[in-house]
Amino acid sequence: MVFAPGSTSIYAESLALHAKYKGKLGIRKKVALRTRNDLSRVYTPGVSAVCREIAKNPDLAYRYTLKSNTIAIVSDGSAVLGLGNIGGYAAIPVMEGKAILFKEFAGVDAFPICFENYETDFTDQVRNIAPVFGGINLEDIAAPKCFEVEDALQDLGIPVMHDDQHGTAVVVLAALLNACRVTGRKFSDLNIVVCGAGAAGFAISRLLKCIGYDPAVCTMVNEIVVCDTKGTIFRGRPGLYRNKYKFILAEETNRPALAGSLADAMIGADVVIGVSGPGIITEAMVRSMAENPIVFAMANPVPEILPELAKHAGAAIVGTGRSDYPNQINNVLAFPGIFRGALDARATRISDEMKVAAAHAIADYVQKPRRERILPNILDKGVTRAVAKAVQEAAIRSGCSRTIA
């Protein structure tokens, strides 16, 4: 087992906690069950009346069942944390953890659904479990499969979101908005390098460059250059036709068609956003950037460059995915509020407006951003309320909200 330096105790504590409680999640009933009459109302024969009403109008499941406040956290175990394709069984602890975050921060009931045989028609499997849930959070699914599954499920009539993509992109946008306020930059003038072209890198690039977004609700940065393990992604790069998602990035970003390495791409850049692997950004690369650059090194548990090294090289603002450094860029700032707002709006999907509204709500929650605090504390539940309100309002504006009879 590989541990991050200086943090072995937290792994031992986590193993002990999981062993003690046999997991982190349980089911609690909402009604009394003490008498025969109680039994007749919650089960047979009384429950048949509820079944008949829902059979006549399936939307009444929102009134009479747990559907209105329940999310499925669905994974095939193919891209779990930084551990890779470890399978559905090994993914359970992560999905359990996410479920208790939903409950703690947003009051949403969530349940892990982990599939082990990920080579089967995963989309159909998810579609078949959808009736009981008010929304589906896709989690830890490898690219490009994650894009295909999310796209294929947008017709379910309930919100479906791959959090590794959009939750990450929303929080990055929020962090970038406040980083611009601190450094005096104009958002639309930013030149950005995104290091990593997987699920998070793809979604971040699309949001910041407004690829596929309604321009009326999205402000694009000046330029983005995306890098993968082979270097910059550009129009005409050999082999891109094999991956349509990288092909999209090649068509929509890197207008100068810069060919080269990550180091080449970072020369003169205002921002670098790392969603890749440990230690691949050097101090020399940071020094080559524009004056007072912004560095988001989000690989976990070991970032692309440690904050102290980035600052020593001249970075004005540094963010990571870790809780032991300032400016933690963590999805928990986004996904509980996004789904809370979507459920409250009875949204049929999560629209562009809802994602952008969530990002601005997170950024605006920090009234006086500074170098060491461009994002709220992830334990502040007020963030979830602010995001939920903004998302619910955006759902109504964008026509995604519905009223259940």
VOPAGU-2260 file (C-alpha; in pm, 1 decimal, decimal comma):
REM VOPAGU-2260
SITE   aa  ch    i         X         Y         Z
SITE  MET   A    0       0,0       0,0       0,0
SITE  VAL   A    1     129,0     347,4     -90,2
SITE  PHE   A    2      79,9     627,5     160,8
SITE  ALA   A    3     127,3     999,8     126,5
SITE  PRO   A    4     429,2    1123,6     322,2
SITE  GLY   A    5     357,3    1190,6     688,4
SITE  SER   A    6      -1,6    1068,9     678,0
SITE  THR   A    7      11,8     696,7     761,0
SITE  SER   A    8    -183,4     742,5    1084,6
SITE  ILE   A    9    -498,6     860,3     907,5
SITE  TYR   A   10    -500,0     543,0     696,4
SITE  ALA   A   11    -473,9     324,6    1007,2
SITE  GLU   A   12    -747,6     525,0    1178,8
SITE  SER   A   13    -970,6     487,1     873,7
SITE  LEU   A   14    -923,1     110,3     862,6
SITE  ALA   A   15   -1009,5      85,8    1233,1
SITE  LEU   A   16   -1320,2     302,8    1196,2
SITE  HIS   A   17   -1455,0     101,0     902,9
SITE  ALA   A   18   -1391,7    -226,3    1085,5
SITE  LYS   A   19   -1562,1    -101,6    1403,0
SITE  TYR   A   20   -1883,1      15,6    1234,3
SITE  LYS   A   21   -1889,3    -231,8     944,0
SITE  GLY   A   22   -1916,8      59,8     704,5
SITE  LYS   A   23   -2053,3     411,2     751,8
SITE  LEU   A   24   -2411,4     392,3     632,3
SITE  GLY   A   25   -2738,2     244,4     758,4
SITE  ILE   A   26   -3112,8     277,1     695,5
SITE  ARG   A   27   -3345,2     441,1     947,0
SITE  LYS   A   28   -3723,6     414,0     928,1
SITE  LYS   A   29   -3937,8     729,8     939,5
SITE  VAL   A   30   -4261,2     588,6    1085,2
SITE  ALA   A   31   -4366,3     393,7    1393,8
SITE  LEU   A   32   -4415,4      18,2    1371,4
SITE  ARG   A   33   -4561,7     -87,2    1706,1
SITE  THR   A   34   -4916,2    -209,0    1640,8
SITE  ARG   A   35   -5107,8    -418,5    1389,2
SITE  ASN   A   36   -5264,4     -98,3    1258,8
SITE  ASP   A   37   -4916,6      48,5    1201,4
SITE  LEU   A   38   -4826,9    -262,2    1003,4
SITE  SER   A   39   -5146,0    -243,5     798,0
SITE  ARG   A   40   -5076,6     117,9     702,5
SITE  VAL   A   41   -4709,5      84,8     610,8
SITE  TYR   A   42   -4740,0    -254,3     446,0
SITE  THR   A   43   -5026,7    -478,6     342,7
SITE  PRO   A   44   -5315,0    -415,4     295,2
SITE  GLY   A   45   -5291,9     -34,8     319,2
SITE  VAL   A   46   -4990,3      10,4      95,2
SITE  SER   A   47   -5185,1    -128,9    -201,5
SITE  ALA   A   48   -5381,2     197,9    -217,2
SITE  VAL   A   49   -5056,1     389,0    -257,9
SITE  CYS   A   50   -4939,2     146,9    -527,4
SITE  ARG   A   51   -5264,6     195,1    -722,2
SITE  GLU   A   52   -5230,0     575,4    -714,0
SITE  ILE   A   53   -4871,7     562,5    -839,4
SITE  ALA   A   54   -4968,6     311,8   -1110,5
SITE  LYS   A   55   -5217,7     569,6   -1241,7
SITE  ASN   A   56   -4966,7     856,4   -1218,7
SITE  PRO   A   57   -4597,6     765,1   -1177,2
SITE  ASP   A   58   -4513,5    1124,1   -1078,6
SITE  LEU   A   59   -4694,4    1057,1    -749,1
SITE  ALA   A   60   -4388,2     853,0    -647,1
SITE  TYR   A   61   -4244,9    1191,1    -551,0
SITE  ARG   A   62   -4533,5    1243,5    -306,5
SITE  TYR   A   63   -4566,1     896,8    -160,3
SITE  THR   A   64   -4216,0     743,1    -164,0
SITE  LEU   A   65   -3852,8     811,8     -85,5
SITE  LYS   A   66   -3790,9     911,6    -449,5
SITE  SER   A   67   -3821,8    1284,1    -380,3
SITE  ASN   A   68   -3513,7    1294,3    -158,5
SITE  THR   A   69   -3302,1     999,1    -265,3
SITE  ILE   A   70   -2993,2     986,0    -485,3
SITE  ALA   A   71   -2816,5     679,7    -625,9
SITE  ILE   A   72   -2438,1     700,6    -616,0
SITE  VAL   A   73   -2344,7     474,3    -905,9
SITE  SER   A   74   -1998,3     341,8    -985,7
SITE  ASP   A   75   -1842,3      58,5   -1180,8
SITE  GLY   A   76   -1521,3      84,1    -979,8
SITE  SER   A   77   -1313,0     162,7   -1287,1
SITE  ALA   A   78   -1150,7     488,1   -1167,0
SITE  VAL   A   79   -1168,5     505,0    -787,7
SITE  LEU   A   80    -977,2     795,6    -633,1
SITE  GLY   A   81    -616,7     758,0    -744,0
SITE  LEU   A   82    -637,8     379,4    -717,9
SITE  GLY   A   83    -760,2     308,6   -1070,5
SITE  ASN   A   84    -974,2      15,2   -1178,3
SITE  ILE   A   85   -1023,0    -165,7    -846,9
SITE  GLY   A   86   -1376,6    -291,3    -908,1
SITE  GLY   A   87   -1718,2    -253,0    -750,4
SITE  TYR   A   88   -1646,5    -423,9    -418,5
SITE  ALA   A   89   -1348,1    -203,6    -343,3
SITE  ALA   A   90   -1544,5     106,4    -449,2
SITE  ILE   A   91   -1807,9      57,9    -176,9
SITE  PRO   A   92   -1622,4     250,9      99,6
SITE  VAL   A   93   -1586,8     558,3    -122,6
SITE  MET   A   94   -1952,4     554,6    -225,7
SITE  GLU   A   95   -2060,2     503,6     136,4
SITE  GLY   A   96   -1850,5     803,1     230,6
SITE  LYS   A   97   -2010,4    1013,3     -38,3
SITE  ALA   A   98   -2354,8     905,1      84,0
SITE  ILE   A   99   -2291,1    1037,6     434,1
SITE  LEU   A  100   -2162,0    1365,2     286,4
SITE  PHE   A  101   -2492,2    1401,4     100,4
SITE  LYS   A  102   -2680,2    1342,4     425,5
SITE  GLU   A  103   -2460,7    1560,1     644,9
SITE  PHE   A  104   -2441,0    1863,7     418,0
SITE  ALA   A  105   -2767,2    1855,5     221,3
SITE  GLY   A  106   -3007,5    1628,6     408,2
SITE  VAL   A  107   -3024,5    1409,2      97,4
SITE  ASP   A  108   -3066,4    1033,1     135,3
SITE  ALA   A  109   -2811,3     865,4     -90,0
SITE  PHE   A  110   -2722,0     503,2    -140,4
SITE  PRO   A  111   -2419,3     338,2    -305,8
SITE  ILE   A  112   -2486,4     120,2    -608,3
SITE  CYS   A  113   -2161,4     -46,0    -712,8
SITE  PHE   A  114   -2144,6    -272,8   -1016,3
SITE  GLU   A  115   -1869,1    -531,2   -1039,0
SITE  ASN   A  116   -1915,2    -655,7   -1395,3
SITE  TYR   A  117   -1837,2    -326,7   -1566,1
SITE  GLU   A  118   -1799,3    -483,8   -1911,6
SITE  THR   A  119   -2176,1    -536,3   -1945,7
SITE  ASP   A  120   -2413,3    -269,3   -2078,1
SITE  PHE   A  121   -2364,5     -37,0   -1785,8
SITE  THR   A  122   -2600,9     229,4   -1918,8
SITE  ASP   A  123   -2893,2     -12,8   -1926,9
SITE  GLN   A  124   -2811,3    -133,2   -1577,0
SITE  VAL   A  125   -2829,8     222,4   -1444,1
SITE  ARG   A  126   -3145,1     296,1   -1642,1
SITE  ASN   A  127   -3317,3      -4,5   -1487,8
SITE  ILE   A  128   -3257,3     108,2   -1129,2
SITE  ALA   A  129   -3365,1     469,0   -1192,3
SITE  PRO   A  130   -3735,7     453,1   -1089,5
SITE  VAL   A  131   -3667,7     456,1    -713,6
SITE  PHE   A  132   -3432,1     755,3    -725,1
SITE  GLY   A  133   -3482,6    1130,1    -765,7
SITE  GLY   A  134   -3135,3    1172,2    -913,6
SITE  ILE   A  135   -2821,9     980,7   -1005,4
SITE  ASN   A  136   -2467,2    1077,0    -911,9
SITE  LEU   A  137   -2225,4     891,6   -1138,1
SITE  GLU   A  138   -1895,9     842,2    -959,0
SITE  ASP   A  139   -1545,9     708,6   -1022,6
SITE  ILE   A  140   -1609,5     583,8   -1376,1
SITE  ALA   A  141   -1313,6     590,9   -1614,0
SITE  ALA   A  142   -1301,6     809,1   -1924,1
SITE  PRO   A  143   -1421,0     790,0   -2195,0
SITE  LYS   A  144   -1692,9     557,8   -2061,5
SITE  CYS   A  145   -1803,3     820,7   -1807,7
SITE  PHE   A  146   -1888,7    1065,8   -2087,6
SITE  GLU   A  147   -2082,7     806,5   -2284,4
SITE  VAL   A  148   -2285,8     686,3   -1986,3
SITE  GLU   A  149   -2376,5    1037,3   -1868,7
SITE  ASP   A  150   -2481,3    1145,9   -2218,1
SITE  ALA   A  151   -2692,1     833,5   -2269,8
SITE  LEU   A  152   -2885,4     884,8   -1944,8
SITE  GLN   A  153   -2997,0    1243,6   -1997,9
SITE  ASP   A  154   -3342,7    1127,1   -2109,0
SITE  LEU   A  155   -3432,9     967,5   -1774,4
SITE  GLY   A  156   -3631,0    1268,8   -1656,8
SITE  ILE   A  157   -3423,0    1301,9   -1338,4
SITE  PRO   A  158   -3089,8    1478,4   -1281,6
SITE  VAL   A  159   -2790,9    1266,5   -1381,4
SITE  MET   A  160   -2445,1    1409,2   -1318,8
SITE  HIS   A  161   -2095,0    1265,3   -1322,7
SITE  ASP   A  162   -1948,7    1448,0   -1025,2
SITE  ASP   A  163   -1586,1    1382,1   -1115,7
SITE  GLN   A  164   -1653,9    1591,9   -1423,3
SITE  HIS   A  165   -1899,0    1864,6   -1334,0
SITE  GLY   A  166   -1855,0    1890,2    -958,2
SITE  THR   A  167   -1484,1    1941,2   -1012,1
SITE  ALA   A  168   -1539,9    2192,7   -1292,3
SITE  VAL   A  169   -1785,9    2395,3   -1082,7
SITE  VAL   A  170   -1546,8    2426,7    -788,0
SITE  VAL   A  171   -1253,6    2512,0   -1017,2
SITE  LEU   A  172   -1460,0    2787,2   -1178,3
SITE  ALA   A  173   -1550,0    2925,3    -835,1
SITE  ALA   A  174   -1185,7    2918,2    -726,9
SITE  LEU   A  175   -1076,2    3087,4   -1046,5
SITE  LEU   A  176   -1335,0    3364,5   -1013,4
SITE  ASN   A  177   -1202,2    3454,4    -670,4
SITE  ALA   A  178    -838,4    3409,3    -772,6
SITE  CYS   A  179    -899,5    3672,0   -1039,1
SITE  ARG   A  180   -1044,2    3908,3    -779,0
SITE  VAL   A  181    -737,1    3865,7    -560,2
SITE  THR   A  182    -479,5    3902,5    -837,3
SITE  GLY   A  183    -662,5    4176,0   -1028,4
SITE  ARG   A  184    -696,4    3968,5   -1343,7
SITE  LYS   A  185    -991,5    3979,0   -1581,6
SITE  PHE   A  186   -1148,1    3634,1   -1617,2
SITE  SER   A  187   -1200,6    3666,3   -1992,5
SITE  ASP   A  188    -828,9    3748,9   -2044,2
SITE  LEU   A  189    -696,6    3432,8   -1879,7
SITE  ASN   A  190    -462,0    3197,8   -2062,9
SITE  ILE   A  191    -486,3    2857,7   -1897,0
SITE  VAL   A  192    -306,4    2525,6   -1917,4
SITE  VAL   A  193    -505,3    2219,0   -1809,7
SITE  CYS   A  194    -281,0    1926,1   -1722,4
SITE  GLY   A  195    -487,6    1610,1   -1762,1
SITE  ALA   A  196    -743,0    1519,4   -2028,0
SITE  GLY   A  197    -954,1    1268,2   -1836,6
SITE  ALA   A  198   -1300,0    1325,1   -1692,4
SITE  ALA   A  199   -1209,3    1628,4   -1480,3
SITE  GLY   A  200    -980,0    1788,7   -1738,2
SITE  PHE   A  201   -1239,7    1752,7   -2012,0
SITE  ALA   A  202   -1520,5    1904,6   -1803,2
SITE  ILE   A  203   -1305,4    2189,0   -1668,1
SITE  SER   A  204   -1194,1    2281,5   -2019,2
SITE  ARG   A  205   -1549,7    2272,2   -2153,4
SITE  LEU   A  206   -1683,3    2493,4   -1875,1
SITE  LEU   A  207   -1401,2    2749,9   -1882,0
SITE  LYS   A  208   -1409,3    2769,2   -2261,7
SITE  CYS   A  209   -1792,6    2743,9   -2276,3
SITE  ILE   A  210   -1776,2    2443,2   -2509,4
SITE  GLY   A  211   -2134,3    2322,3   -2548,1
SITE  TYR   A  212   -2261,5    2583,6   -2302,2
SITE  ASP   A  213   -2514,6    2855,1   -2373,7
SITE  PRO   A  214   -2303,2    3170,2   -2424,3
SITE  ALA   A  215   -2575,7    3370,0   -2250,0
SITE  VAL   A  216   -2488,3    3203,2   -1917,5
SITE  CYS   A  217   -2120,1    3126,3   -1964,4
SITE  THR   A  218   -1815,4    3355,2   -1986,9
SITE  MET   A  219   -1516,4    3202,8   -2162,0
SITE  VAL   A  220   -1150,1    3253,8   -2083,7
SITE  ASN   A  221    -917,4    3374,2   -2357,7
SITE  GLU   A  222    -737,0    3048,1   -2425,1
SITE  ILE   A  223    -691,5    2696,2   -2291,1
SITE  VAL   A  224    -420,6    2448,5   -2383,2
SITE  VAL   A  225    -490,0    2094,1   -2262,6
SITE  CYS   A  226    -206,3    1848,4   -2206,6
SITE  ASP   A  227    -215,0    1472,2   -2170,0
SITE  THR   A  228      68,8    1223,3   -2126,0
SITE  LYS   A  229     179,5    1283,2   -2487,0
SITE  GLY   A  230     194,8    1662,3   -2453,3
SITE  THR   A  231     -34,0    1932,3   -2586,1
SITE  ILE   A  232    -360,8    1844,8   -2759,5
SITE  PHE   A  233    -386,1    2029,2   -3089,6
SITE  ARG   A  234    -562,2    2006,8   -3423,5
SITE  GLY   A  235    -383,4    1761,6   -3646,3
SITE  ARG   A  236    -208,1    1567,6   -3372,6
SITE  PRO   A  237    -171,2    1208,3   -3493,7
SITE  GLY   A  238    -408,3     955,3   -3341,4
SITE  LEU   A  239    -667,7    1195,6   -3199,8
SITE  TYR   A  240    -942,2    1041,4   -3412,9
SITE  ARG   A  241    -931,7     739,9   -3180,5
SITE  ASN   A  242   -1071,8     946,3   -2892,2
SITE  LYS   A  243   -1359,7    1172,7   -2988,2
SITE  TYR   A  244   -1340,8    1363,5   -2659,6
SITE  LYS   A  245    -979,7    1463,9   -2713,5
SITE  PHE   A  246   -1074,4    1543,9   -3072,3
SITE  ILE   A  247   -1337,0    1786,7   -2937,7
SITE  LEU   A  248   -1073,1    1951,9   -2718,7
SITE  ALA   A  249    -839,6    1979,4   -3017,0
SITE  GLU   A  250   -1108,6    2154,6   -3219,5
SITE  GLU   A  251   -1225,1    2391,9   -2945,4
SITE  THR   A  252    -904,0    2482,0   -2756,9
SITE  ASN   A  253    -540,8    2568,5   -2835,6
SITE  ARG   A  254    -619,0    2800,3   -3127,0
SITE  PRO   A  255    -247,9    2854,5   -3204,3
SITE  ALA   A  256    -215,5    2473,0   -3233,1
SITE  LEU   A  257      82,3    2475,5   -2997,5
SITE  ALA   A  258     268,1    2145,9   -3017,9
SITE  GLY   A  259     502,1    2044,2   -2740,8
SITE  SER   A  260     528,8    1938,9   -2378,5
SITE  LEU   A  261     355,4    2055,7   -2062,1
SITE  ALA   A  262     660,7    2271,8   -1993,6
SITE  ASP   A  263     624,0    2434,9   -2336,4
SITE  ALA   A  264     253,8    2500,9   -2278,4
SITE  MET   A  265     309,6    2666,2   -1940,3
SITE  ILE   A  266     541,7    2938,7   -2071,7
SITE  GLY   A  267     359,7    3270,1   -2022,8
SITE  ALA   A  268      37,7    3109,9   -1892,9
SITE  ASP   A  269    -166,3    3285,1   -1623,1
SITE  VAL   A  270    -305,8    2964,4   -1475,3
SITE  VAL   A  271    -219,4    2596,9   -1462,0
SITE  ILE   A  272    -483,9    2348,0   -1348,0
SITE  GLY   A  273    -352,4    2003,3   -1262,6
SITE  VAL   A  274    -586,3    1703,6   -1265,6
SITE  SER   A  275    -327,1    1443,1   -1350,2
SITE  GLY   A  276     -55,5    1292,1   -1133,2
SITE  PRO   A  277     201,9    1363,6    -862,9
SITE  GLY   A  278     509,7    1577,2    -909,0
SITE  ILE   A  279     489,3    1648,9   -1281,7
SITE  ILE   A  280     507,7    2029,3   -1246,7
SITE  THR   A  281     845,8    2172,7   -1152,0
SITE  GLU   A  282     946,9    2505,6   -1001,7
SITE  ALA   A  283    1108,6    2595,5   -1334,1
SITE  MET   A  284     773,8    2550,4   -1509,7
SITE  VAL   A  285     602,8    2781,7   -1259,4
SITE  ARG   A  286     878,2    3041,8   -1303,6
SITE  SER   A  287     815,6    3037,8   -1678,9
SITE  MET   A  288     453,1    3143,7   -1632,6
SITE  ALA   A  289     317,5    3497,8   -1632,8
SITE  GLU   A  290     381,2    3720,9   -1331,9
SITE  ASN   A  291     193,1    3616,3   -1014,9
SITE  PRO   A  292      54,5    3296,3   -1166,2
SITE  ILE   A  293    -230,9    3086,5   -1030,2
SITE  VAL   A  294    -151,9    2719,4    -965,4
SITE  PHE   A  295    -423,3    2463,2    -892,6
SITE  ALA   A  296    -239,4    2134,0    -832,8
SITE  MET   A  297    -525,4    1895,3    -760,3
SITE  ALA   A  298    -380,2    1544,6    -790,1
SITE  ASN   A  299    -447,8    1346,3    -471,6
SITE  PRO   A  300    -293,8    1260,1    -236,0
SITE  VAL   A  301      27,5    1404,0    -383,5
SITE  PRO   A  302     -27,4    1713,3    -601,0
SITE  GLU   A  303     147,3    1795,9    -928,2
SITE  ILE   A  304     362,5    2037,6    -729,3
SITE  LEU   A  305     365,9    2095,4    -354,3
SITE  PRO   A  306     229,8    2438,1    -254,4
SITE  GLU   A  307     549,1    2547,2     -83,4
SITE  LEU   A  308     747,1    2478,1    -400,5
SITE  ALA   A  309     494,1    2657,3    -620,2
SITE  LYS   A  310     501,4    2962,4    -394,0
SITE  HIS   A  311     880,9    2958,5    -384,2
SITE  ALA   A  312     872,9    2968,4    -764,4
SITE  GLY   A  313     648,9    3276,2    -762,9
SITE  ALA   A  314     291,1    3148,7    -757,9
SITE  ALA   A  315      54,5    3412,2    -620,6
SITE  ILE   A  316    -223,9    3166,2    -537,7
SITE  VAL   A  317    -200,8    2791,0    -492,7
SITE  GLY   A  318    -489,2    2547,6    -450,9
SITE  THR   A  319    -483,1    2170,5    -401,4
SITE  GLY   A  320    -728,2    1890,2    -335,7
SITE  ARG   A  321    -588,6    1835,9      13,4
SITE  SER   A  322    -736,0    1945,1     345,6
SITE  ASP   A  323    -399,0    2018,0     506,1
SITE  TYR   A  324    -324,4    2314,3     277,7
SITE  PRO   A  325    -518,9    2639,1     220,7
SITE  ASN   A  326    -755,9    2666,9     -76,5
SITE  GLN   A  327    -884,4    2310,2     -82,4
SITE  ILE   A  328   -1058,3    2253,5    -416,1
SITE  ASN   A  329   -1303,6    1981,2    -321,1
SITE  ASN   A  330   -1625,8    1862,5    -483,1
SITE  VAL   A  331   -1808,6    1861,4    -150,2
SITE  LEU   A  332   -1847,9    2237,2    -197,9
SITE  ALA   A  333   -2062,4    2162,4    -502,4
SITE  PHE   A  334   -2238,9    1828,2    -527,6
SITE  PRO   A  335   -2454,1    1833,9    -209,9
SITE  GLY   A  336   -2597,9    2174,9    -296,9
SITE  ILE   A  337   -2636,8    2096,2    -665,9
SITE  PHE   A  338   -2841,5    1784,5    -597,0
SITE  ARG   A  339   -3031,4    1948,9    -309,0
SITE  GLY   A  340   -3134,1    2232,5    -541,1
SITE  ALA   A  341   -3215,7    1991,5    -823,4
SITE  LEU   A  342   -3435,6    1779,6    -596,4
SITE  ASP   A  343   -3610,3    2085,3    -452,9
SITE  ALA   A  344   -3683,6    2205,9    -806,0
SITE  ARG   A  345   -3790,6    1857,3    -914,7
SITE  ALA   A  346   -3550,5    1914,2   -1201,8
SITE  THR   A  347   -3552,9    1686,9   -1504,6
SITE  ARG   A  348   -3180,5    1740,2   -1562,2
SITE  ILE   A  349   -2889,6    1956,6   -1450,1
SITE  SER   A  350   -2864,9    2242,8   -1696,9
SITE  ASP   A  351   -2578,7    2472,4   -1791,7
SITE  GLU   A  352   -2740,6    2749,3   -1589,5
SITE  MET   A  353   -2752,3    2531,1   -1278,5
SITE  LYS   A  354   -2379,9    2447,7   -1295,7
SITE  VAL   A  355   -2274,3    2807,4   -1354,6
SITE  ALA   A  356   -2507,8    2930,6   -1080,5
SITE  ALA   A  357   -2351,1    2681,7    -838,7
SITE  ALA   A  358   -2001,8    2809,2    -917,3
SITE  HIS   A  359   -2097,9    3172,5    -862,7
SITE  ALA   A  360   -2276,3    3086,2    -537,4
SITE  ILE   A  361   -1960,9    2918,3    -406,2
SITE  ALA   A  362   -1739,3    3208,9    -512,9
SITE  ASP   A  363   -1975,4    3475,2    -375,7
SITE  TYR   A  364   -1995,3    3298,0     -40,2
SITE  VAL   A  365   -1640,7    3423,6      25,3
SITE  GLN   A  366   -1712,9    3793,1      66,9
SITE  LYS   A  367   -1349,5    3903,4      92,1
SITE  PRO   A  368   -1131,2    3649,8     -88,4
SITE  ARG   A  369    -758,1    3656,4     -24,2
SITE  ARG   A  370    -455,2    3456,7    -134,1
SITE  GLU   A  371    -499,7    3190,9     133,1
SITE  ARG   A  372    -880,6    3181,5     114,2
SITE  ILE   A  373   -1035,9    3184,9    -231,0
SITE  LEU   A  374   -1292,5    2916,9    -138,5
SITE  PRO   A  375   -1519,3    2854,5     160,9
SITE  ASN   A  376   -1437,4    2601,3     429,5
SITE  ILE   A  377   -1569,6    2267,3     302,4
SITE  LEU   A  378   -1727,4    2197,6     643,8
SITE  ASP   A  379   -1942,5    2512,7     627,7
SITE  LYS   A  380   -2297,1    2387,3     563,7
SITE  GLY   A  381   -2406,2    2737,1     470,4
SITE  VAL   A  382   -2231,1    2681,4     137,4
SITE  THR   A  383   -2466,6    2394,4      58,7
SITE  ARG   A  384   -2769,7    2610,3     134,5
SITE  ALA   A  385   -2640,2    2892,6     -83,2
SITE  VAL   A  386   -2563,9    2656,8    -372,3
SITE  ALA   A  387   -2900,2    2478,6    -340,8
SITE  LYS   A  388   -3090,6    2807,5    -354,0
SITE  ALA   A  389   -2896,9    2928,2    -657,7
SITE  VAL   A  390   -2937,6    2594,6    -837,0
SITE  GLN   A  391   -3310,7    2575,9    -765,8
SITE  GLU   A  392   -3360,9    2927,2    -902,3
SITE  ALA   A  393   -3149,9    2846,3   -1208,6
SITE  ALA   A  394   -3351,8    2529,6   -1270,1
SITE  ILE   A  395   -3668,5    2736,2   -1280,0
SITE  ARG   A  396   -3511,6    2996,1   -1512,9
SITE  SER   A  397   -3379,6    2731,8   -1748,9
SITE  GLY   A  398   -3708,3    2541,9   -1773,7
SITE  CYS   A  399   -3583,1    2227,1   -1597,8
SITE  SER   A  400   -3813,9    2254,3   -1296,9
SITE  ARG   A  401   -4150,4    2083,2   -1273,2
SITE  THR   A  402   -4436,5    2080,0   -1028,0
SITE  ILE   A  403   -4560,1    1743,4    -908,7
SITE  ALA   A  404   -4934,5    1704,3    -860,8
